[in-house]
Structures are given as C-alpha cells and as structure tokens.
Amino acid sequence: MKFLFDLFPVLCFFAMYWVSDIFAATAAAIAATVAQVAWLRLRRRRVEPMLWASLGIILVFGGLTLALRERLFIMWKPTVLYWLFAAVLAVSAAAFDRNLIRALMSKELRLPEPVWERLNWSWVAFFALMGAVNLLVAYNFSEAVWVQFKLFGGVGLMLLFVLGQALVIGRYLGEAPERKGEP
C-alpha cells in the first residue's frame, strides 16, 4: 500500500496527461502531493522527509510550469528530486559519517558495515544516474515519450534496482554483522 501511496502523484499525472495535457497533468500532480501530505497530517501520521522534499519540488517546478506555461520545468522535477536524494545520501556519508540507508533499514536487516556502505553508495549512484537519464529523455525525445518513461521507465528501473539490492542483501541474511572497529 505504501508503494501505491508513494506512486499516487505519478499515477495522477499520467492519467491526467492522457485525457488532457502536460499542464493539467502538472496541476493534478501538485494536487495529489498536497493531498498526500494533508491526508497524513489529518491522520496525525508522520510525513517523511522525502515526501516534504517532493512536495517542495513539485510546488516550485510545477508552479513554474503552470505560471510560465513552460513544460521543461516539470520535466526537470524528477532530476532535481533524484539529485537531491543522491546529494543527501552522499553528504551524510562523506561529511557526517552517517549512512542513511542503514538508518532506514537497520531495524529490519542486520548487515556487515561494508555492505551498508556499498548499499548507500549504490543508491547515490542510482539516483545520480536516474537524474541524468531523465534529462536525456526530456531533451532528446518527445513529451509523450518522456511521460511514458517517467511512469514505466522510472518505476521499472527502480524496481529492477531494488530487486538487485535484494539479491545483494540476501547473500548476507543470517550472517552476524561486523561492527565498526571489530576485527
């Protein structure tokens, strides 16, 4: 259910695009993201930092798209979000010695420290690459191809990446994790 909840704005964007245009789709994505945050707040649930970031970015880039009637702003939105995620993960690890992937998943998984580090840096690389691929598609293909890539390509690549991560993690399940400073 969480996966569908997270995809809700993308699905609204996609559905509205096919019945109208990119500007109506952008308005639908903004409304859907605002509705997500409002729903969580009304239910007194925590709004994840990633959702706050997504809300801010869709309000800025979606707002610019609608105000200036320039579709490239909404086409930049996924890249900005992906690169923001990559930067947060990289800076947290490099500057603050804080592995956010481990912080998110350590309650469910016990892995050796080197595996956590590889997972974190692989997510950094994945998000950086996804941002670049989004721009490649946005600038080299039609708007319709970009919209299809946004839904099917982006979600498909994310699922493949998560599956790959699961295969890597699966090798270490059941092993005792190494602690920093232990031989």
Contacts in CASP RR format, 6 or more apart in sequence:
PFRMAT RR
TARGET T0000
AUTHOR 0000-0000-0000
METHOD contacts of the structure
MODEL  1
MKFLFDLFPVLCFFAMYWVSDIFAATAAAIAATVAQVAWLRLRRRRVEPM
LWASLGIILVFGGLTLALRERLFIMWKPTVLYWLFAAVLAVSAAAFDRNL
IRALMSKELRLPEPVWERLNWSWVAFFALMGAVNLLVAYNFSEAVWVQFK
LFGGVGLMLLFVLGQALVIGRYLGEAPERKGEP
5 36 0 8 1.000
7 155 0 8 1.000
8 32 0 8 1.000
8 35 0 8 1.000
8 36 0 8 1.000
9 29 0 8 1.000
9 32 0 8 1.000
9 33 0 8 1.000
9 36 0 8 1.000
9 54 0 8 1.000
9 58 0 8 1.000
10 29 0 8 1.000
10 150 0 8 1.000
10 151 0 8 1.000
10 155 0 8 1.000
11 32 0 8 1.000
11 151 0 8 1.000
12 25 0 8 1.000
12 28 0 8 1.000
12 29 0 8 1.000
12 31 0 8 1.000
12 32 0 8 1.000
13 25 0 8 1.000
13 26 0 8 1.000
13 28 0 8 1.000
13 29 0 8 1.000
13 32 0 8 1.000
13 147 0 8 1.000
13 150 0 8 1.000
14 25 0 8 1.000
14 147 0 8 1.000
14 150 0 8 1.000
14 151 0 8 1.000
15 28 0 8 1.000
16 24 0 8 1.000
16 25 0 8 1.000
16 27 0 8 1.000
16 28 0 8 1.000
16 29 0 8 1.000
17 24 0 8 1.000
17 25 0 8 1.000
17 147 0 8 1.000
22 65 0 8 1.000
22 71 0 8 1.000
22 74 0 8 1.000
22 143 0 8 1.000
22 147 0 8 1.000
23 65 0 8 1.000
23 66 0 8 1.000
23 69 0 8 1.000
23 71 0 8 1.000
25 74 0 8 1.000
25 147 0 8 1.000
26 62 0 8 1.000
26 63 0 8 1.000
26 65 0 8 1.000
26 66 0 8 1.000
26 74 0 8 1.000
27 66 0 8 1.000
29 58 0 8 1.000
29 62 0 8 1.000
29 74 0 8 1.000
30 58 0 8 1.000
30 59 0 8 1.000
30 62 0 8 1.000
30 63 0 8 1.000
30 66 0 8 1.000
33 51 0 8 1.000
33 54 0 8 1.000
33 55 0 8 1.000
33 58 0 8 1.000
33 59 0 8 1.000
34 55 0 8 1.000
36 51 0 8 1.000
36 55 0 8 1.000
37 47 0 8 1.000
37 51 0 8 1.000
37 52 0 8 1.000
37 55 0 8 1.000
40 46 0 8 1.000
40 47 0 8 1.000
40 51 0 8 1.000
41 47 0 8 1.000
50 85 0 8 1.000
53 81 0 8 1.000
53 84 0 8 1.000
53 85 0 8 1.000
54 81 0 8 1.000
57 77 0 8 1.000
57 80 0 8 1.000
57 81 0 8 1.000
57 84 0 8 1.000
58 77 0 8 1.000
61 73 0 8 1.000
61 74 0 8 1.000
61 76 0 8 1.000
61 77 0 8 1.000
61 80 0 8 1.000
62 73 0 8 1.000
62 74 0 8 1.000
62 77 0 8 1.000
63 73 0 8 1.000
64 70 0 8 1.000
64 73 0 8 1.000
65 71 0 8 1.000
65 73 0 8 1.000
65 74 0 8 1.000
71 143 0 8 1.000
72 138 0 8 1.000
75 134 0 8 1.000
75 138 0 8 1.000
75 143 0 8 1.000
75 146 0 8 1.000
76 135 0 8 1.000
76 138 0 8 1.000
78 130 0 8 1.000
78 131 0 8 1.000
78 134 0 8 1.000
78 150 0 8 1.000
78 154 0 8 1.000
79 131 0 8 1.000
79 132 0 8 1.000
79 134 0 8 1.000
79 135 0 8 1.000
79 138 0 8 1.000
82 127 0 8 1.000
82 128 0 8 1.000
82 130 0 8 1.000
82 131 0 8 1.000
82 134 0 8 1.000
83 127 0 8 1.000
83 128 0 8 1.000
83 131 0 8 1.000
85 123 0 8 1.000
85 127 0 8 1.000
86 123 0 8 1.000
86 124 0 8 1.000
86 125 0 8 1.000
86 127 0 8 1.000
86 128 0 8 1.000
88 100 0 8 1.000
89 100 0 8 1.000
89 101 0 8 1.000
89 120 0 8 1.000
89 123 0 8 1.000
89 124 0 8 1.000
89 127 0 8 1.000
90 121 0 8 1.000
90 124 0 8 1.000
92 98 0 8 1.000
92 99 0 8 1.000
92 100 0 8 1.000
93 99 0 8 1.000
93 100 0 8 1.000
93 117 0 8 1.000
93 120 0 8 1.000
93 121 0 8 1.000
93 124 0 8 1.000
99 116 0 8 1.000
99 117 0 8 1.000
99 120 0 8 1.000
100 120 0 8 1.000
101 116 0 8 1.000
101 119 0 8 1.000
101 120 0 8 1.000
101 123 0 8 1.000
102 111 0 8 1.000
102 116 0 8 1.000
102 119 0 8 1.000
102 120 0 8 1.000
106 116 0 8 1.000
109 169 0 8 1.000
109 173 0 8 1.000
110 174 0 8 1.000
110 176 0 8 1.000
110 177 0 8 1.000
111 119 0 8 1.000
111 169 0 8 1.000
111 172 0 8 1.000
111 177 0 8 1.000
112 172 0 8 1.000
112 175 0 8 1.000
112 177 0 8 1.000
112 178 0 8 1.000
113 177 0 8 1.000
113 178 0 8 1.000
113 179 0 8 1.000
113 180 0 8 1.000
114 178 0 8 1.000
115 168 0 8 1.000
115 169 0 8 1.000
115 172 0 8 1.000
118 168 0 8 1.000
119 165 0 8 1.000
119 168 0 8 1.000
119 169 0 8 1.000
122 165 0 8 1.000
126 161 0 8 1.000
130 154 0 8 1.000
130 157 0 8 1.000
130 158 0 8 1.000
133 157 0 8 1.000
134 149 0 8 1.000
134 150 0 8 1.000
137 145 0 8 1.000
137 146 0 8 1.000
137 149 0 8 1.000
138 146 0 8 1.000
141 149 0 8 1.000
END
